[in-house]
Amino acid sequence: MILAVQAALLALALALAPAPSQQASVPAGGQDANGATDAPLFPGLRLRHGRLRYVPPPPPANVLSNVHQVETLYFEEQVLDHFNPIDKRVWKQRYFARDDLYEEGGPAFIYIGGEGQEAAQSLADGALYMTYLARIYKAKLFDLEHRYYGYSHPTPDLSSANLQYLSADQALADLAYFIEYLIQKGDLKEGQKVAVFGGSYPGNLAAWARLKYPHLIHAAVSSSAPVHAEADYVEYMEVVSRSLARVAGQWCDDNVKKATDRIVQLLKTTDGYEQVKKTFQVASELKSKSDLDNFFQTLSNPFAGAVQYNRDSAPNSADNIKYICSFMQGDNISPDEAMEKLSTLILGRSKGTTQLYDFSYKSLVDSYKQEAYQLVDGEYDAMRQWTYQTCTEFGYFQTFSGKNVPFPALYNAVDFSYQLCKDLFGDAYDESVVTAAVDRSNLEFGDRKPDVTNVIFANGNIDPWHALGILSDVSSLAPAVLVDGGSHCADMDAPNAMYDTDAITSAHDKIHAFIRSALYEDPNGDPADF
């Protein structure tokens, strides 16, 4: 999970221009004319397989003034392999804790970390709705970082052999052992109510934690959780297309398609191919199918990212559909004009400079094959780890194979992702492994019909991931909330009177009522007053 103060879309933010009406500036030291082998990896490629994480908007600086109340701690003896009693290895798992809101008799709220680095700011006021509720319920707060992400390193490196201990099953057991550790340490009391909160992949973990460990976890809030694993996830880009049209206008989706159709047409001739390379400042050759798959997938990143994380509170950022679509604006524009507009969006401040980029498939593979934990700008990169989880558990490959998608169906089909799994982790990680893993995840965790109680499932219908989520009540004790116009995990954000829609406010009210009922329902069935 990316925390509240880390709202930018990582490398995608580097690829955005200042604004459509402004002159793009040349970055210092931005020239590289040495050709494909020396040109830098295009920043947007770092998002190739990773788009799932919760990226809330940053709260105002003044509401983070109490971040000093949050402690950074380590569970020194977390178990490496929970399912092999012979393996006695342990490791240090990082977590964060805050108890200044706690009063005797209050519950504990645990924020489940996911495929990214955690930070103390997650538990500060103004970051999460969980913390807002903690103030009402006088709760202790914890944030547990997921194994292999951030500073929680169970193994010395990220080799394929070492990544065998990276799975949802192991992460859920980590959570259970962490709760037992807190009890033994005296930070939790026997019988103290525990609620877990998670969004995106950790939303899966929140629901599954209640499924697997109901004796430890009394309630779970599962936000934007893609509980249905699927290899060829065609619905993702279908929702992107519909959301672009709904929020910005049909013209946005149409102009994107016009641009990508023009690129496909140009690639059929030598002169056209050179025009595409020049327009997008491509240093590497894009001759192989995998190169072109990767290139077109990169072109989709700004639109997919804006749809997933759309926030009115970020009006001029990568997290806003209308802003991203403004780069494609224009009535009756020609295909070449549409392509030029797309390149302005993709290249950002590098547009029109001598800077060239390596968009090749090889550059992506070389980047993701790095087996050392990669610390970049103060945060550990998560892409190799998360790609491993997609290959061995969930699939989630966001292909162009669906209906009415503004990107060419000829490219970025599911076989591209199958090949990536093999190239990153070894030939054994082939299509059969991925499909078996997807089937296992759905069987193991109950798919869209888990046998759970005291879990609430929240999804937004703008979010491309809602297509894999639970959108209607599993039962009266496992309700679902569908937020009209809601983006990825938007209901997890702290209340914002200026920007919250009626649908978000209603979702917050339902989550609040759920927590009150699940944790403090009186014997006569009436919820306790808070």
C-alpha positions as CSV (number, residue, x, y, z in Angstrom):
1,M,0.0,0.0,0.0
2,I,1.2,3.5,-0.9
3,L,0.6,5.8,2.1
4,A,-1.4,9.0,2.2
5,V,1.7,11.2,1.8
6,Q,2.8,9.3,-1.3
7,A,0.0,10.2,-3.6
8,A,2.0,10.6,-6.8
9,L,1.9,7.7,-9.1
10,L,5.6,6.9,-8.8
11,A,7.3,7.1,-12.1
12,L,4.1,8.0,-13.9
13,A,4.3,11.5,-12.4
14,L,7.6,11.9,-14.2
15,A,5.9,11.3,-17.5
16,L,3.3,14.1,-17.2
17,A,3.6,17.4,-18.9
18,P,3.0,20.6,-16.9
19,A,-0.4,21.4,-18.5
20,P,-1.7,21.3,-22.1
21,S,-1.5,25.1,-22.4
22,Q,2.0,25.4,-21.0
23,Q,5.3,25.2,-22.8
24,A,7.2,22.0,-21.9
25,S,10.5,22.7,-20.4
26,V,13.8,20.9,-20.9
27,P,15.0,19.0,-17.8
28,A,18.5,19.6,-16.6
29,G,20.9,17.1,-18.0
30,G,18.1,15.5,-20.0
31,Q,20.1,14.7,-23.2
32,D,21.1,11.2,-24.2
33,A,21.9,10.5,-27.8
34,N,23.9,7.4,-27.3
35,G,21.3,5.0,-28.7
36,A,19.2,2.2,-27.5
37,T,21.8,0.5,-25.3
38,D,22.5,3.6,-23.3
39,A,19.1,5.3,-23.3
40,P,17.4,5.2,-19.9
41,L,14.4,3.0,-19.3
42,F,11.3,5.0,-19.9
43,P,9.8,5.9,-16.4
44,G,6.3,4.7,-17.3
45,L,7.6,1.1,-17.8
46,R,8.0,0.8,-14.0
47,L,4.2,0.6,-13.8
48,R,4.0,-2.2,-16.2
49,H,2.5,-4.9,-14.0
50,G,2.0,-3.0,-10.7
51,R,-1.2,-1.1,-10.9
52,L,-3.2,-2.2,-8.0
53,R,-1.9,-0.4,-4.9
54,Y,-4.0,2.0,-2.9
55,V,-2.8,5.6,-3.6
56,P,-4.8,8.1,-1.5
57,P,-4.5,11.8,-2.0
58,P,-2.0,13.5,0.3
59,P,-3.7,15.1,3.4
60,P,-3.0,18.8,4.2
61,A,0.4,19.1,6.0
62,N,-1.2,20.5,9.1
63,V,-3.2,17.3,9.8
64,L,0.0,15.3,9.9
65,S,1.4,17.3,12.8
66,N,0.7,14.3,15.2
67,V,2.8,11.9,13.2
68,H,5.3,12.0,16.1
69,Q,2.7,9.9,18.0
70,V,3.5,7.0,15.7
71,E,6.2,4.6,16.7
72,T,8.3,2.6,14.2
73,L,8.9,-0.9,15.5
74,Y,10.0,-4.4,14.5
75,F,8.5,-7.8,15.3
76,E,12.0,-9.4,15.7
77,E,11.1,-13.0,15.3
78,Q,8.5,-13.4,12.6
79,V,8.5,-16.9,11.2
80,L,9.8,-17.3,7.6
81,D,7.8,-20.3,6.6
82,H,4.7,-20.8,8.6
83,F,3.9,-24.1,6.9
84,N,7.1,-26.0,7.4
85,P,7.7,-26.8,11.1
86,I,11.2,-28.0,10.4
87,D,12.3,-24.6,9.1
88,K,13.1,-22.5,12.2
89,R,14.3,-19.3,10.4
90,V,12.9,-16.0,11.6
91,W,13.2,-12.4,10.4
92,K,12.3,-8.8,11.4
93,Q,9.0,-7.5,10.3
94,R,8.4,-3.7,10.5
95,Y,5.3,-2.2,11.9
96,F,3.9,1.1,13.2
97,A,1.9,1.7,16.3
98,R,0.0,4.6,17.9
99,D,-1.8,4.5,21.2
100,D,-2.5,8.1,22.1
101,L,-6.1,7.7,21.0
102,Y,-6.6,4.6,23.1
103,E,-8.7,4.3,26.2
104,E,-9.3,1.3,28.4
105,G,-11.9,-1.0,26.8
106,G,-11.3,0.3,23.3
107,P,-10.5,-2.0,20.3
108,A,-7.4,-2.4,18.2
109,F,-7.4,-1.4,14.5
110,I,-4.8,-3.0,12.3
111,Y,-4.0,-1.5,8.8
112,I,-2.8,-4.3,6.6
113,G,0.2,-3.4,4.4
114,G,0.3,-4.6,0.9
115,E,2.6,-4.5,-2.2
116,G,4.5,-1.4,-1.2
117,Q,6.4,0.3,1.6
118,E,4.5,1.5,4.7
119,A,5.3,4.6,6.7
120,A,4.3,6.3,9.9
121,Q,2.1,8.8,8.1
122,S,-0.5,6.1,7.5
123,L,-1.6,6.3,11.2
124,A,-1.6,10.1,11.4
125,D,-4.8,12.1,11.5
126,G,-6.2,13.0,8.2
127,A,-4.7,10.1,6.3
128,L,-7.2,7.2,6.7
129,Y,-10.9,6.7,7.6
130,M,-9.6,4.0,9.9
131,T,-7.8,6.7,12.1
132,Y,-11.0,8.8,12.0
133,L,-12.9,5.9,13.4
134,A,-10.1,5.2,16.0
135,R,-10.7,8.6,17.5
136,I,-14.4,7.8,18.0
137,Y,-13.8,4.2,19.3
138,K,-10.7,5.0,21.3
139,A,-8.7,2.4,19.5
140,K,-5.1,1.4,19.4
141,L,-3.7,1.6,15.9
142,F,-1.2,-0.6,14.1
143,D,0.1,-0.8,10.5
144,L,1.8,-4.1,9.6
145,E,4.2,-4.0,6.6
146,H,3.8,-6.9,4.2
147,R,6.7,-9.4,3.9
148,Y,9.2,-8.6,1.1
149,Y,8.0,-5.0,0.7
150,G,9.4,-1.8,2.2
151,Y,11.9,-2.6,5.0
152,S,10.4,-6.1,5.8
153,H,13.0,-8.4,4.2
154,P,12.6,-12.1,5.1
155,T,15.4,-13.2,2.8
156,P,18.7,-11.7,1.7
157,D,17.5,-11.1,-1.8
158,L,14.7,-11.5,-4.3
159,S,15.8,-14.6,-6.2
160,S,13.1,-16.9,-7.5
161,A,14.1,-19.5,-4.8
162,N,13.7,-16.9,-2.1
163,L,10.4,-15.6,-3.4
164,Q,8.8,-18.9,-2.7
165,Y,8.0,-17.5,0.7
166,L,6.0,-14.6,-0.7
167,S,2.3,-15.4,-0.8
168,A,-1.0,-14.4,0.6
169,D,-1.1,-17.5,2.8
170,Q,2.2,-16.5,4.4
171,A,1.1,-12.9,4.8
172,L,-2.1,-13.9,6.6
173,A,-0.1,-16.2,8.9
174,D,2.2,-13.2,9.6
175,L,-0.8,-11.2,10.7
176,A,-2.0,-13.9,13.0
177,Y,1.4,-14.3,14.6
178,F,1.7,-10.6,14.9
179,I,-1.5,-10.4,16.8
180,E,-0.3,-13.2,19.1
181,Y,3.0,-11.3,19.5
182,L,1.1,-8.1,20.6
183,I,-0.8,-10.1,23.2
184,Q,2.3,-11.7,24.6
185,K,4.0,-8.3,24.6
186,G,1.1,-6.7,26.5
187,D,0.1,-4.3,23.7
188,L,-3.2,-6.2,23.3
189,K,-5.3,-7.9,25.9
190,E,-6.8,-11.3,25.7
191,G,-10.3,-10.9,24.2
192,Q,-9.7,-7.3,23.0
193,K,-11.7,-6.6,19.9
194,V,-9.5,-6.5,16.7
195,A,-10.7,-5.1,13.4
196,V,-8.5,-5.1,10.3
197,F,-8.6,-2.7,7.4
198,G,-7.2,-3.2,3.9
199,G,-7.6,-1.8,0.5
200,S,-6.8,-3.3,-2.9
201,Y,-4.7,-6.5,-2.4
202,P,-4.7,-5.9,1.3
203,G,-8.5,-5.7,1.0
204,N,-8.3,-9.3,-0.1
205,L,-6.1,-10.0,2.9
206,A,-8.5,-8.2,5.3
207,A,-11.5,-10.4,4.2
208,W,-9.4,-13.6,4.1
209,A,-7.9,-12.9,7.6
210,R,-11.4,-12.9,9.0
211,L,-12.1,-16.1,7.0
212,K,-8.9,-17.8,8.3
213,Y,-8.5,-16.5,11.8
214,P,-11.9,-15.5,13.2
215,H,-10.8,-16.3,16.7
216,L,-8.2,-13.4,16.4
217,I,-10.0,-11.0,14.1
218,H,-13.5,-9.8,15.0
219,A,-14.3,-7.6,12.0
220,A,-12.8,-6.6,8.6
221,V,-13.2,-3.7,6.2
222,S,-12.3,-4.9,2.7
223,S,-12.1,-2.0,0.2
224,S,-11.7,-2.3,-3.5
225,A,-10.6,-6.0,-3.1
226,P,-10.2,-8.0,-6.3
227,V,-11.1,-11.3,-4.6
228,H,-11.7,-13.1,-7.8
229,A,-8.4,-14.1,-9.4
230,E,-8.2,-14.0,-13.2
231,A,-5.3,-14.3,-15.6
232,D,-6.7,-12.5,-18.7
233,Y,-8.2,-9.5,-16.9
234,V,-10.0,-8.0,-19.9
235,E,-12.5,-6.1,-17.8
236,Y,-9.9,-3.7,-16.4
237,M,-9.4,-1.8,-19.7
238,E,-13.1,-2.0,-20.5
239,V,-13.8,-0.1,-17.3
240,V,-11.1,2.3,-18.1
241,S,-12.8,3.1,-21.4
242,R,-16.2,3.5,-19.8
243,S,-14.9,5.7,-17.0
244,L,-13.0,8.0,-19.4
245,A,-16.2,8.6,-21.3
246,R,-18.3,8.9,-18.2
247,V,-16.1,11.4,-16.3
248,A,-14.5,13.4,-19.1
249,G,-16.6,12.7,-22.1
250,Q,-16.8,10.2,-25.0
251,W,-14.4,12.4,-27.0
252,C,-11.5,11.4,-24.6
253,D,-11.9,7.7,-25.2
254,D,-12.4,8.4,-29.0
255,N,-9.3,10.5,-29.3
256,V,-7.2,8.0,-27.5
257,K,-8.4,5.3,-29.8
258,K,-7.8,7.6,-32.8
259,A,-4.2,8.1,-31.7
260,T,-3.4,4.4,-31.1
261,D,-5.1,3.4,-34.3
262,R,-2.9,5.8,-36.2
263,I,0.2,4.3,-34.5
264,V,-0.8,0.8,-35.6
265,Q,-1.3,2.1,-39.1
266,L,2.1,3.8,-39.2
267,L,3.9,0.8,-38.0
268,K,3.1,-1.0,-41.2
269,T,5.6,1.0,-43.2
270,T,9.2,1.9,-42.8
271,D,8.6,5.6,-42.9
272,G,5.6,5.3,-40.6
273,Y,7.7,3.3,-38.1
274,E,10.3,6.1,-38.1
275,Q,7.6,8.7,-37.5
276,V,6.4,6.8,-34.5
277,K,9.9,6.5,-33.1
278,K,10.5,10.2,-33.6
279,T,7.1,11.3,-32.1
280,F,7.6,9.3,-28.9
281,Q,11.4,9.8,-28.7
282,V,12.2,6.1,-28.9
283,A,15.8,5.1,-28.7
284,S,15.3,1.3,-28.9
285,E,14.0,-0.6,-31.8
286,L,10.4,-1.8,-31.5
287,K,10.6,-4.6,-34.0
288,S,9.6,-7.6,-31.9
289,K,6.0,-8.3,-30.8
290,S,7.0,-8.1,-27.2
291,D,8.6,-4.7,-27.7
292,L,5.4,-3.4,-29.2
293,D,3.3,-5.1,-26.5
294,N,5.3,-3.2,-24.0
295,F,5.2,0.1,-25.9
296,F,1.4,0.1,-26.2
297,Q,0.9,-1.0,-22.6
298,T,3.1,2.0,-21.6
299,L,0.9,4.3,-23.6
300,S,-2.1,3.1,-21.6
301,N,-0.6,3.9,-18.2
302,P,-1.7,7.5,-17.8
303,F,-5.3,6.7,-18.6
304,A,-5.5,3.5,-16.5
305,G,-3.8,5.3,-13.6
306,A,-6.1,8.3,-13.8
307,V,-9.2,6.1,-13.8
308,Q,-8.1,3.9,-11.0
309,Y,-7.1,6.8,-8.7
310,N,-9.4,9.5,-9.8
311,R,-9.8,12.1,-7.1
312,D,-11.5,15.5,-7.3
313,S,-9.1,16.6,-4.6
314,A,-6.2,16.3,-7.1
315,P,-7.5,18.4,-10.0
316,N,-4.2,18.9,-11.9
317,S,-2.5,15.6,-11.3
318,A,-2.1,12.1,-12.6
319,D,-4.9,11.1,-10.3
320,N,-7.5,13.0,-12.2
321,I,-9.4,11.8,-15.3
322,K,-10.4,15.2,-16.5
323,Y,-6.8,16.5,-16.3
324,I,-5.3,13.5,-18.1
325,C,-8.0,13.7,-20.8
326,S,-7.3,17.4,-21.2
327,F,-4.2,16.5,-23.1
328,M,-6.3,14.7,-25.7
329,Q,-8.9,17.5,-26.1
330,G,-10.1,18.6,-29.5
331,D,-13.0,18.3,-31.8
332,N,-12.5,16.5,-35.1
333,I,-8.8,16.3,-34.7
334,S,-6.8,14.4,-37.2
335,P,-5.2,11.0,-36.4
336,D,-1.7,12.6,-36.5
337,E,-2.9,15.4,-34.2
338,A,-4.3,12.8,-31.8
339,M,-1.0,10.9,-31.8
340,E,1.0,14.1,-31.2
341,K,-1.3,14.9,-28.2
342,L,-0.7,11.5,-26.8
343,S,3.0,11.8,-27.1
344,T,2.9,15.2,-25.2
345,L,1.1,13.4,-22.4
346,I,3.5,10.4,-22.4
347,L,6.8,12.3,-22.6
348,G,5.9,15.3,-20.4
349,R,8.7,17.7,-19.9
350,S,11.0,15.7,-22.2
351,K,8.8,16.3,-25.2
352,G,10.7,18.2,-27.9
353,T,14.1,17.6,-26.3
354,T,16.9,15.4,-27.6
355,Q,16.2,13.0,-24.7
356,L,15.5,9.4,-26.0
357,Y,14.1,6.6,-24.0
358,D,14.3,2.8,-24.1
359,F,10.8,1.4,-24.4
360,S,12.0,-2.1,-25.2
361,Y,10.8,-5.3,-23.6
362,K,14.4,-6.2,-22.7
363,S,14.8,-3.0,-20.7
364,L,11.8,-3.9,-18.7
365,V,12.9,-7.5,-18.0
366,D,16.4,-6.3,-17.1
367,S,15.0,-3.9,-14.6
368,Y,12.7,-6.4,-13.0
369,K,15.3,-9.2,-12.9
370,Q,17.3,-7.3,-10.3
371,E,17.4,-9.6,-7.3
372,A,18.7,-7.1,-4.8
373,Y,16.1,-5.0,-2.8
374,Q,16.1,-1.8,-4.8
375,L,16.0,1.4,-2.7
376,V,15.0,4.3,-5.0
377,D,14.4,7.8,-3.7
378,G,13.9,6.6,-0.2
379,E,11.4,3.9,-1.0
380,Y,12.0,0.2,-1.8
381,D,10.8,-0.8,-5.2
382,A,8.1,-3.4,-5.3
383,M,7.7,-4.4,-8.9
384,R,9.6,-7.7,-9.0
385,Q,7.9,-8.9,-5.8
386,W,4.4,-8.0,-7.0
387,T,4.9,-9.4,-10.5
388,Y,5.9,-12.7,-8.7
389,Q,2.6,-12.7,-6.9
390,T,0.6,-12.1,-10.1
391,C,2.5,-15.0,-11.7
392,T,2.0,-17.4,-8.8
393,E,-1.3,-16.4,-7.3
394,F,-3.6,-14.0,-9.0
395,G,-2.9,-13.3,-12.7
396,Y,-4.6,-9.8,-12.8
397,F,-3.0,-9.2,-16.3
398,Q,-4.6,-6.1,-17.6
399,T,-4.9,-6.9,-21.3
400,F,-6.4,-5.1,-24.3
401,S,-8.4,-8.2,-25.3
402,G,-11.8,-6.8,-24.1
403,K,-14.6,-5.0,-25.9
404,N,-14.5,-1.3,-26.9
405,V,-11.0,-0.7,-25.5
406,P,-9.1,2.3,-26.9
407,F,-5.9,0.4,-27.3
408,P,-5.2,-2.2,-30.0
409,A,-6.3,-5.7,-29.3
410,L,-3.4,-6.9,-31.5
411,Y,-1.1,-6.1,-28.6
412,N,-0.7,-6.7,-24.9
413,A,-2.6,-10.0,-24.9
414,V,-2.3,-12.4,-22.0
415,D,0.5,-14.4,-23.7
416,F,2.7,-11.3,-23.2
417,S,2.3,-11.6,-19.4
418,Y,2.8,-15.3,-19.5
419,Q,6.2,-14.8,-21.2
420,L,7.1,-12.1,-18.7
421,C,6.6,-14.6,-15.9
422,K,9.0,-17.0,-17.5
423,D,11.6,-14.4,-18.4
424,L,11.7,-13.0,-14.8
425,F,11.5,-16.2,-12.7
426,G,12.4,-19.1,-14.9
427,D,10.9,-21.4,-17.6
428,A,8.9,-23.3,-15.0
429,Y,6.7,-20.3,-14.4
430,D,4.6,-20.8,-17.6
431,E,1.0,-20.5,-18.5
432,S,0.0,-23.7,-16.7
433,V,1.5,-22.5,-13.5
434,V,-0.3,-19.2,-13.7
435,T,-3.7,-20.7,-14.5
436,A,-3.3,-23.3,-11.8
437,A,-2.4,-20.6,-9.3
438,V,-5.4,-18.6,-10.2
439,D,-7.7,-21.6,-9.8
440,R,-6.1,-22.3,-6.4
441,S,-6.6,-18.8,-5.1
442,N,-10.2,-18.8,-6.0
443,L,-10.7,-22.3,-4.4
444,E,-8.7,-21.5,-1.3
445,F,-10.3,-18.2,-0.4
446,G,-13.8,-18.6,-1.6
447,D,-13.8,-16.4,-4.7
448,R,-16.8,-14.1,-4.7
449,K,-18.7,-16.2,-2.2
450,P,-16.5,-16.5,0.9
451,D,-18.1,-18.1,4.0
452,V,-17.4,-15.1,6.2
453,T,-19.2,-12.9,8.7
454,N,-18.4,-9.5,10.0
455,V,-16.8,-8.4,6.8
456,I,-17.9,-5.4,4.7
457,F,-16.9,-5.1,1.1
458,A,-16.7,-1.6,-0.5
459,N,-16.1,-0.9,-4.1
460,G,-16.4,2.1,-6.5
461,N,-17.8,1.6,-10.0
462,I,-15.2,4.0,-11.6
463,D,-12.4,1.7,-10.3
464,P,-11.3,-0.8,-12.9
465,W,-10.8,-3.4,-10.1
466,H,-14.4,-3.4,-9.0
467,A,-15.0,-5.9,-11.8
468,L,-13.2,-8.6,-9.7
469,G,-14.8,-7.6,-6.4
470,I,-17.9,-8.5,-4.4
471,L,-20.6,-6.0,-5.3
472,S,-23.7,-7.4,-3.6
473,D,-24.2,-8.7,0.0
474,V,-22.7,-12.1,0.7
475,S,-25.1,-12.2,3.6
476,S,-26.6,-9.9,6.2
477,L,-23.4,-10.2,8.2
478,A,-21.1,-9.7,5.1
479,P,-22.6,-6.6,3.4
480,A,-21.4,-4.9,0.3
481,V,-21.3,-1.2,-0.6
482,L,-21.0,0.0,-4.2
483,V,-19.9,3.6,-4.4
484,D,-21.3,5.4,-7.4
485,G,-18.5,7.3,-9.0
486,G,-16.0,5.9,-6.5
487,S,-12.4,5.2,-7.5
488,H,-9.9,2.7,-6.1
489,C,-10.1,2.7,-2.3
490,A,-11.7,6.2,-2.2
491,D,-13.8,5.1,0.8
492,M,-10.5,4.5,2.8
493,D,-9.5,8.2,2.7
494,A,-10.2,10.3,5.7
495,P,-13.4,12.4,5.4
496,N,-13.0,15.5,3.4
497,A,-15.9,17.9,3.6
498,M,-14.8,19.9,0.5
499,Y,-14.5,17.0,-1.9
500,D,-16.4,14.0,-0.6
501,T,-19.4,13.1,-2.7
502,D,-22.7,12.0,-1.2
503,A,-21.8,8.5,-2.2
504,I,-18.5,8.6,-0.3
505,T,-20.2,10.0,2.7
506,S,-22.8,7.3,2.6
507,A,-20.2,4.6,2.3
508,H,-18.3,6.1,5.3
509,D,-21.6,6.0,7.3
510,K,-22.2,2.4,6.3
511,I,-18.7,1.4,7.3
512,H,-19.0,3.2,10.6
513,A,-22.3,1.5,11.3
514,F,-20.8,-1.8,10.4
515,I,-17.8,-1.4,12.8
516,R,-20.2,-0.4,15.6
517,S,-22.4,-3.4,15.0
518,A,-19.6,-5.9,14.4
519,L,-17.6,-5.0,17.5
520,Y,-20.1,-3.7,20.0
521,E,-23.6,-5.2,19.3
522,D,-25.4,-5.6,22.6
523,P,-26.9,-9.0,23.5
524,N,-30.4,-7.7,22.6
525,G,-29.2,-7.0,19.1
526,D,-29.1,-3.2,19.5
527,P,-25.8,-1.5,18.5
528,A,-24.0,0.3,21.3
529,D,-23.9,4.0,21.3
530,F,-20.8,5.9,20.2
